[in-house]
Amino acid sequence: MADNDGDAAATPAAAADSQQPVFRIQRVYLKDVSFESPQTPKVFIGNKSWKPNVALHLNTESSRLENDLFECVLVVTATVSVDEETVYLCEVKQAGLFTMKGFPEAELGKMLGSFCPNILFPFAREEVGSMVQKGGFPQLLLDPVNFDALYAQHLQQARQNAPAPETPQ
């Protein structure tokens, strides 16, 4: 028979659980999309070989909406050119609302700059692939992205660009 001396929340293990950080995905949504194909229809006519040059640009934007509610927006821009001419440009702003409670302030940057974009990227990749196919082009499959490494690189650049502290004279 179990010994039940009181409320389970009063036990040290339960108290420790209440201090654990909480992360929840509230919503994932498409904030903005754009597809431009300035060379159509001439790009479909002729004997040009399809050897595209793909330039991929990634960016994240984030904001605190309420105390523990954050919006993170992953911006994916793919510019595809053939023979130095832009064939199409596709931009997706994939966003999400995330609850983050109990995280140290210093860790929120990593959550918003790496963890949340990792969650959003598959949605953005699917949207890019779909739009490119609807534009009449071969599907564009974006390679996985290491957002942890990109965030670490961003921090390193920020440290290098930070002004040196002034020494009192």
N, C-alpha and C positions, 0 to 999 in steps of 0.2 A: 504494500500500500504506500502511496506517495505521501510525503510529508508536505503539507501545504500551509506554511506559516503566515502567508499574507499575499499581498499583491505582487505579481511577477515583475511589474515595472520597478519595484523597489530593489530588486536584486542588482548586484554590480554589473552582471552581464547585460541585463536589459538597459541599464543606464548607459553603458558603453555603446549599445546599439543605437540609442537615441542621439548620440553625438556623431554617428557616422555621416559622412557627406551623402547627399541625395542628388541623383541625376535622373531626370526624366525628360523624354522627348514628348513635348506637348502637341506639336504639329510640324509637318514638313509640307512646304508649299512652293509653287513656282511664282516668283515675284516679277520677273520680266524675261522676255525672250526676244531675240531679233535674228533674222536670217536675211542676208543680202547676197544677191548673185548678180553683180554688175555686168558680167560677160554673157549672160543668157540672151538669146538662144544661140549666139554664134559659138559658144563653147561646146555645144552639142553637135555642131556641124563641122565636117572636115575630118582630117586624118590625124589630129593631134594625139600623141600617145599620152596616156594617163599616168604621169609620173609626178604626183603632187608634192609640193613642199608644204608641210604643215607646221605652222607656228602656233604654239599653245601658250596662253597667258592665264595665270590663275591669280585671284586676289580674294581676300576675305574682308568682310566688314562686320562689325558687331556693335551692339548697343544694349545697355541695360534698360529694360522697359519698366520694370517694377523691382521691388527689393530682390527677389530671387528668380525673376523671369528675364531671359535674355533672348535677343534675336541675333542669329548668325546668318550671314548671307555669303554664299560662295559664288564668285563670279568666274565663269569659265568662258574664255574667248578663243575660238579657233579660227585662224585665218589660213586659207588654203590657196596656194598659187601654183600656176603651171607656166613655165617660161616667163617668169618675172611678172606675170599678170595675175591679179587677185581674181580667183574663180568664185569663191564664196567666203563669207564671213558669218560666223555663227556665234551668238553670245547668249548665255543662259545665266540668270541670277536665280539660283536655287537657295531657298531660305528655310529656316527652321526656328521654332520657338522651343526653348529649353529651360527647364527648371533646374537651377543649381543652388543647392542649399547646403551650408556647412562647409564649403570649400574655403581654404585660406585665400585671401585676396590675391596673393602672389600666384596661386595656381589657376585662377580664373583665366588669365591670359593664355595659358597652355590649353585649357579646355576649349576656349573660343577660337584659338588660332590653329589648333591641331585636331583635337578630339571631335569637335562638332563638324568641321569640314570633312573629316573621314566618314562621318555618317551621311553627309549631304552629297558627296561625290558620286556615288552610284546612281542617284536620282538625276543629277546633272548629266552624267555620261549617257544615260538612256535617252534623255531629251535631246542632246546633241545628235546622237545617232539617228533618232527618229526624224528630226528636222532635216538633216542632210539627205536622207533617203527621200523624204517628201519633196526636196528640191531637185530630185532627179539624178543625184550623184551616188556613187558607190558609198556604202555605209562607212562612216568614220568611227573606228573603235579606239577610244582613248585608253592609253595604258594606265595601269594603277599609279597613284601618286603617293609618295611618302611625305605626308603632311608633318610628321614629327621632324624630319630632316629639314623641311622648308621653314618650319617655325624656329628651329635652332639656328638656321642660317639668318633668319630675320633678326633674332635676338643679337647675334654676333655683329651684324651690320649696324644695328642700333647702338651697340656699345662703342663701336669704332667711330660712329658719327657723333656721338655725344660729346659736348664740349668738356674739356678737362676742367676739373674743379680748380677754382682760383685759390692760390695760397696767400694767406694774409702777410702783409709786409710790415 
